[in-house]
Amino acid sequence: MRILYTSTRRIQAQAAIYTETGDPQKVIKVISHKVPDTADELQRNEVLIRMLAAPVNPSDLNQIEGSYPVKARFKKLNAVDGTNTSLIATVGGNEGVAEILATGSSVAGLYNGDWVVPRQAGVFGTWCTHAVVKDKTILKIPSGWREGVEAIDVACLKVNPSTAYRLLSDFVDLRPGDCIIQNGANSGVGRAVIQLAKHWGIRTINIVRDRPHLPELAQELYNLGADVVISDKQLIDTGDGRIKIKEQIKSLKAPICLGLNCVGGRTTVQMTKLISQGGVLVSYGGMSRQPVMLPTSLLIFKDISARGFWMNRWYSDCTLFNKKEDEIRNMWRNILKLTADHHFTTQPLQHKYWRDLSTEQSTSLVKEAVSWDAGIKQAFVFV
């Protein structure tokens, strides 16, 4: 029998669960649950993991609300609360990085100490201290890719940086000197677009929501590598402000080949009007919850193409067609290499340290994280 720890103390596992969809503040709670203490207790294809870090993404909250296309998978969980209650529940979170503690007898290529991430959203919840997962639901992060990066960098790898990478790679054959325009530029994806584009020699025009401290935010984006930063108010201005914006864009002396939209509504239409002849508008989000209504003239006379992108669908395609698996690995390796070389940084995060807490303390921690009251993205750190 292979013992996981020299200590006789059992693993104290916790998970943030919900038994029904609804308001995250109301339906989520933390329970203690049982996980194996020895490898012999695992099924042949199971892996025991310890979470290292896991972010809180808007899509996670949408999933808890029941409004996300990837639906939660409810299953039986055994709570350890003195009553050994069985619950039909699911664990929150879809993104994160974990360390392997033990593997079943038929698991190949995965070893204790390896770092792994979920293969795709919905396969298991990441807001937990420990979990038992199937070997085919995780992908290994080779040890060489981990040099110079933190666990939180790997935990946030699959969604925002990867979305930015695909947006810049899959729709237009961008070359050094080309120009793209995007809204939501201070979002996680927007910041990643700026940094990747800068490294690849692509110029960026970046639109953000108007706010009291706009100059400070603009400078933050310029520091990441932005070429032009404007507010949505300036974009729809019909006076001198719009003339100045056009002069800024003209000074770049490059066609705007690609537009990236995560907002929708009126500002997206105005942004699309700036895209050059034959350019492409890609929508990957809709934060304003307003439709994208493009004038027919843009489609006919400027030959603008409108496309959509969803990162989870891209990962699903890679799973269905194994020939694409190398694309995942190449993308992740490139992003982590840029991170290690200080050419790329994860968006600002507020860390929530989930260590040695009671279930009541952990529940309070999780409820704080899902409220986003601080106005900054949250992430659980377990070690």
Sequence and secondary structure as in RCSB ss.txt:
>XXXX:A:sequence
MRILYTSTRRIQAQAAIYTETGDPQKVIKVISHKVPDTADELQRNEVLIRMLAAPVNPSDLNQIEGSYPVKARFK
KLNAVDGTNTSLIATVGGNEGVAEILATGSSVAGLYNGDWVVPRQAGVFGTWCTHAVVKDKTILKIPSGWREGVE
AIDVACLKVNPSTAYRLLSDFVDLRPGDCIIQNGANSGVGRAVIQLAKHWGIRTINIVRDRPHLPELAQELYNLG
ADVVISDKQLIDTGDGRIKIKEQIKSLKAPICLGLNCVGGRTTVQMTKLISQGGVLVSYGGMSRQPVMLPTSLLI
FKDISARGFWMNRWYSDCTLFNKKEDEIRNMWRNILKLTADHHFTTQPLQHKYWRDLSTEQSTSLVKEAVSWDAG
IKQAFVFV
>XXXX:A:secstr
  BS SS S   EEEEEESS S HHHH EEEEE   SBGGGS TTEEEEEEEEEE  HHHHHHHHT SSS    E
EEEB SSS  EEEEEE  S  EEEEEEE TT  S  TT EEEESSTTSS  SBSEEEEEGGGEEEE GGGGTT  
HHHHHTSTTHHHHHHHHHHSSS   TT EEEESSTTSHHHHHHHHHHHHTT EEEEEE   TTHHHHHHHHHHHT
 SEEEEHHHHH  SHHHHHHHHHHHHT S EEEEEESS SHHHHHHHHTS TT EEEE   TT       HHHHH
TS  EEEE  HHHHHHHHHHSGGGHHHHHHHHHHHHHHHHTTS     EEEEE SS  HHHHHHHHHHHHHTTTS
SEEEEE  
